[in-house]
Each structure stands twice: as structure tokens, then as C-alpha cells.
Amino acid sequence: MKKSSIILICVIAVIAIIAIVAISSYNGMVSKRENIDTQLSNLDVMLQRRADLIPNLVNTVKGYASHETEIIDKVTEARTKLVNASNIEEKSNANSELSESLNALMLVVENYPDLKANTNFIQLSDELSGTENRIAVARRDYNTAVKEFNTAIIKFPNNILAGMFGFEKAIYFEAEEGSTEVPNVSFE
């Protein structure tokens, strides 16, 4: 073989290796981005489940504590904000506000022993408690996916490809300061 043929084969091999690495890196970033979207969708399902439980819980409380309109209105308003949230920051803020208002509602419920003994209220409270746990798991899974994606797009050589193809850091689902407590729906 001629020297020029060997050089040509080596150049083609290097270009092929670079192309394979670039394609693999790009596909990895796309997969991680899709994982974020999937986890966000899972989180949305749990947030919607909680939002769907709220009206029944509020109506049950209204039946026993009709004069507690201020807190009931806050819960309803916070639920509406969550349902209408369009991006991750709005969802995070609305989720925090809803959690705070639910905590306040549960404190009001403590003053109504008949309500705490109501079968419908107990069932709704149990469902809400289970949903809060599912939300925590979904939020953790979403944030894990965001971490993996953000880490991938800042590592070399992915950072070059990420810049070329417009991959940007994803936003974590964070609770507002002071809203880290899950609503207490235990009546023991």
C-alpha cells in the first residue's frame, strides 16, 4: 500500500470514530431529555390527582365548618393556580402554596371532632396522604432525571454538542422556602 492510502484510511477512521462518539453523545442527551419529560409528566399526573381530591375534601369540610370560608377559599385558589400552571416554576410555586393552605385547612379540621370522625373525610384524607407520598416520589424522580441531564450536558465533549444543538439546563422542581412540610392528614 502506498503511504497516501494509509494516511487516508487513518483520517477516515478518525473521522468515523469522532462521528460515532458525537452521535452516541447526542443520542444520550436526547434520551436524558426525554426522561425528564416523562418524569415531569408523571409528576403532573400526581399533582392533578391531588388537585382532583381537593374539591371533595373542601366540600366535606364546608359541610361541618361552613364559617371557615377564608381557609377554604385559600385552598380553592391555590388548587386553581396549580391546575392552571404552565411551566415547572409555576407548578413548583403553586404546589408549595397548595401544601401550605392544606396544612392550614387540616389545622382548622382539628377543631371539629365530628368532621374528623366522618368516613368520607377519613377516606379523602387517606387518599390525600397517599397522593402526597406519590408526589414526593415523582418529584424526586424528576429531579434525579434533571440532575443526570444537566450533568451530561456540562461534561466534555457533550458540552460542545449541547451548545451546538441547543440543549439547555433543565429546571429542578423545588419547594419554596418554608414549605417543605407535607400536609398533616393524620388525626391520631
Rosetta blueprint (number, residue, H / E / L):
1 M L
2 K L
3 K H
4 S H
5 S H
6 I H
7 I H
8 L H
9 I H
10 C H
11 V H
12 I H
13 A H
14 V H
15 I H
16 A H
17 I H
18 I H
19 A H
20 I H
21 V H
22 A H
23 I H
24 S H
25 S H
26 Y H
27 N H
28 G H
29 M H
30 V H
31 S H
32 K H
33 R H
34 E H
35 N H
36 I H
37 D H
38 T H
39 Q H
40 L H
41 S H
42 N H
43 L H
44 D H
45 V H
46 M H
47 L H
48 Q H
49 R H
50 R H
51 A H
52 D H
53 L H
54 I H
55 P H
56 N H
57 L H
58 V H
59 N H
60 T H
61 V H
62 K H
63 G H
64 Y H
65 A L
66 S L
67 H L
68 E L
69 T H
70 E H
71 I H
72 I H
73 D H
74 K H
75 V H
76 T H
77 E H
78 A H
79 R H
80 T H
81 K H
82 L H
83 V H
84 N H
85 A L
86 S L
87 N L
88 I H
89 E H
90 E H
91 K H
92 S H
93 N H
94 A H
95 N H
96 S H
97 E H
98 L H
99 S H
100 E H
101 S H
102 L H
103 N H
104 A H
105 L H
106 M H
107 L H
108 V H
109 V H
110 E L
111 N L
112 Y L
113 P H
114 D H
115 L H
116 K H
117 A H
118 N L
119 T H
120 N H
121 F H
122 I H
123 Q H
124 L H
125 S H
126 D H
127 E H
128 L H
129 S H
130 G H
131 T H
132 E H
133 N H
134 R H
135 I H
136 A H
137 V H
138 A H
139 R H
140 R H
141 D H
142 Y H
143 N H
144 T H
145 A H
146 V H
147 K H
148 E H
149 F H
150 N H
151 T H
152 A H
153 I H
154 I H
155 K L
156 F L
157 P L
158 N H
159 N H
160 I H
161 L H
162 A H
163 G H
164 M H
165 F H
166 G L
167 F L
168 E L
169 K L
170 A L
171 I L
172 Y L
173 F L
174 E L
175 A L
176 E L
177 E L
178 G L
179 S L
180 T L
181 E L
182 V L
183 P L
184 N L
185 V L
186 S L
187 F L
188 E L
